[in-house]
């Protein structure tokens, strides 16, 4: 990692959501643009890994969607930096 980029600290409580986001990222469609992780993939993952309480699932879903928003923002910023002038 370049010295100019500070490595973020991950809160231990967020690790399961972070791990899930990495796994679920393989479920999104790609074409002309990167698609969202489908709700059905979130539902299957939550069922398998025990996010079955409605409140736990809602927190899980919102966490994944927030990470998706940050990822999309990062990709947009990175593409504009890399784009030829």
C-alpha positions, 0 to 999 in steps of 0.5 A, a space after each residue: 500500500 502506498 505511504 500516501 494512503 492511510 490504512 483504515 482501522 476496521 472495527 471488530 464488530 464490522 468484520 462479518 459485514 465486511 467479509 460478507 461484502 467481499 463474498 457477495 461482490 461476486 454476485 453482482 452483474 457486470 456489463 457496461 456498468 457494475 450492478 448492485 449485489 442482488 437482494 436474493 444473494 443477500 437473503 441467501 447469505 443471511 439465511 446461511 450465516 444466521 442473520 435470520 432475525 428481522 432486525 439483524 437482517 435489516 442491519 446486515 442489508 443496510 451495512 452491505 448497501 452502505 458499503 456498495 455506496 462507498 465502493 461506487 463513489 470510490 470507483 467513480 472518483 478513481 475512474 475520473 482520476 485515471 481518465 485521459 485528459 
